[in-house]
Amino acid sequence: MIHMAKTTLGKKVPMMGLPVVLVGAKVQGKVNFCTVAWATMIDDEPPRMAVVMGKERRTKDGIKENGTFSINLPGAGVVAATDYCGTHSGYQVDKTAVFDVFFGKTLTAPMARECPVNIELILEDIVEFQGTDMVVGEVEEVYVNEDCLSDGRPDMEKLELLMYLSPGGPYFTKGRTVAEAFKVGMDHRPR
């Protein structure tokens, strides 16, 4: 058995590769997007997702106002616009024109057409923590650019989804495929 030497880094957020998402909401009639790297699946039946946001976020105001929101998965081609939405507060700037916006079934959850994947959600709950809030929604519909599909399924190479190396960056996209999930470990035998 190989023993790897370890170094302690202290009690802090660990380095992790995280998906970058743009959370969209309509706030007092205007579109707003907030860049978030803390997003996750919650359940698959019914499909639920969550994003963790700071306490004071203009986008969260819109989520509360309408009971809907979107999670948009940006590709490498919109990295500057994505970063802009994370470095500029909707309380200070109008983000209405950052993306070409479309609406789906809910009619109140703005989605960015430039993002290859868009998820429309209905607000289920907001779980409050000391410094952040977790916004949980049930997926209403998922939209994918047709040119990012192969055999009717999303193609990771074509999507070029943005990732964020937390904490502090940089942004990156998926590298090489290491193995097929739910297959590579089927014949593995622990020591």
C-alpha positions in Angstrom: 0.0 0.0 0.0 1.3 3.5 -0.9 1.3 6.1 1.9 1.1 9.7 0.7 2.5 12.4 2.9 -0.2 14.9 3.9 0.1 18.6 4.9 -2.6 20.3 6.9 -4.0 23.6 5.5 -6.2 24.6 8.4 -10.0 24.9 8.9 -11.1 26.6 5.7 -12.9 25.9 2.4 -11.0 23.2 0.5 -9.8 23.6 -3.0 -12.4 22.2 -5.3 -13.4 22.3 -9.0 -17.0 23.6 -9.0 -19.5 24.3 -11.8 -20.1 27.9 -12.6 -23.8 28.9 -13.0 -25.7 32.1 -13.6 -28.8 32.3 -11.5 -31.4 34.4 -13.2 -34.5 36.1 -11.8 -36.8 39.0 -12.6 -36.7 41.7 -10.0 -39.3 44.5 -10.1 -39.8 43.9 -13.8 -36.0 43.8 -14.7 -33.8 40.8 -15.5 -30.9 40.1 -13.2 -28.2 37.4 -13.2 -25.8 36.4 -10.3 -22.8 34.2 -10.8 -22.6 31.4 -8.4 -20.1 28.5 -8.0 -22.0 26.7 -5.2 -24.7 24.8 -7.0 -25.8 21.2 -6.7 -28.4 18.6 -7.3 -30.7 17.9 -4.3 -32.9 15.0 -5.6 -33.8 13.4 -8.9 -37.5 12.5 -8.3 -38.8 15.1 -8.5 -35.7 16.8 -9.9 -34.5 19.5 -7.4 -31.5 21.8 -7.5 -30.0 24.3 -5.1 -27.7 27.3 -5.2 -26.0 28.9 -2.2 -26.0 32.7 -2.3 -24.9 35.5 -0.1 -27.5 37.2 2.1 -27.9 40.4 0.1 -28.4 39.5 -3.5 -30.6 41.3 -6.0 -31.3 38.1 -7.8 -32.5 36.5 -4.6 -34.9 39.4 -4.1 -36.4 38.5 -7.5 -36.6 34.8 -6.6 -38.6 35.7 -3.5 -40.8 38.1 -5.5 -41.8 35.6 -8.3 -41.2 32.2 -6.8 -39.2 31.2 -9.8 -35.5 31.3 -11.0 -33.2 29.9 -13.6 -29.8 28.2 -13.4 -27.9 28.8 -16.6 -24.7 26.8 -17.4 -22.3 29.1 -19.2 -19.7 27.9 -21.7 -16.2 29.2 -22.2 -17.4 31.7 -24.8 -19.3 33.9 -22.3 -16.7 33.9 -19.5 -16.3 37.7 -19.5 -20.1 38.3 -19.2 -20.3 35.6 -16.5 -17.6 37.1 -14.5 -19.2 40.6 -14.9 -22.4 39.2 -13.4 -20.4 38.0 -10.4 -18.3 41.1 -9.9 -21.1 43.7 -10.3 -24.1 43.9 -8.0 -27.6 44.2 -9.3 -28.2 46.8 -6.7 -25.7 49.1 -8.5 -25.9 48.1 -12.2 -28.7 47.1 -14.6 -27.8 43.6 -16.0 -30.9 43.5 -18.3 -28.7 43.7 -21.5 -25.9 41.4 -20.5 -27.5 38.4 -22.2 -30.1 37.7 -24.9 -32.9 36.6 -22.5 -35.7 34.2 -23.2 -38.5 32.8 -20.9 -40.0 29.3 -20.7 -43.0 27.8 -19.0 -43.0 30.0 -15.9 -42.8 33.2 -17.9 -40.8 34.8 -14.9 -37.5 33.0 -14.8 -35.1 34.7 -17.3 -32.7 32.5 -19.1 -29.5 33.5 -21.0 -29.7 32.3 -24.6 -25.9 32.4 -24.8 -25.6 29.6 -22.2 -25.8 26.1 -23.8 -27.9 24.7 -20.9 -30.7 26.5 -19.1 -32.7 25.1 -16.2 -36.0 26.7 -15.2 -37.0 26.2 -11.6 -39.9 26.9 -9.2 -38.8 28.0 -5.8 -39.4 25.4 -3.1 -37.5 26.7 -0.1 -34.8 29.1 1.1 -32.7 27.6 3.9 -31.0 30.3 5.9 -27.5 29.9 7.3 -25.4 32.4 9.2 -23.6 34.0 6.2 -25.4 32.4 3.2 -28.8 31.1 2.0 -29.5 27.9 0.1 -32.1 28.5 -2.6 -33.9 25.2 -3.5 -36.0 24.8 -6.5 -37.9 22.1 -8.4 -36.9 21.8 -12.0 -39.7 22.8 -14.3 -37.8 22.4 -17.6 -34.3 22.0 -19.0 -33.3 23.6 -22.3 -30.1 22.6 -24.3 -28.7 24.2 -27.5 -29.3 21.7 -30.3 -25.8 22.2 -31.6 -24.5 20.9 -28.3 -26.2 17.5 -28.6 -24.8 14.2 -30.0 -27.2 11.4 -30.5 -29.9 13.4 -28.6 -27.7 13.8 -25.5 -25.7 16.8 -24.2 -22.1 16.5 -25.4 -19.5 17.7 -22.9 -17.0 18.6 -25.6 -19.5 20.8 -27.4 -20.8 22.4 -24.2 -17.4 23.6 -22.9 -19.0 24.3 -19.5 -17.2 26.7 -17.2 -15.8 25.5 -14.0 -14.2 27.4 -11.1 -11.2 26.3 -9.0 -12.3 27.4 -5.5 -11.1 29.4 -3.7 -9.8 32.2 -5.9 -10.0 30.8 -9.4 -9.2 30.4 -12.2 -12.1 29.5 -14.5 -11.5 26.4 -16.6 -13.4 23.9 -18.7 -13.5 20.1 -18.6 -10.3 18.4 -19.4 -9.8 14.9 -20.6 -12.2 12.1 -19.8 -10.7 9.9 -17.1 -13.3 7.1 -17.0 -17.0 6.4 -17.5 -19.1 7.0 -14.3 -21.0 4.0 -12.9 -18.9 1.6 -15.0 -15.2 2.0 -14.1 -15.7 0.8 -10.5 -17.9 -2.2 -11.3 -14.9 -4.7 -11.3 -12.8 -2.9 -8.7 -11.8 -5.0 -5.8 -10.7 -3.2 -2.6 -7.4 -4.4 -1.0 
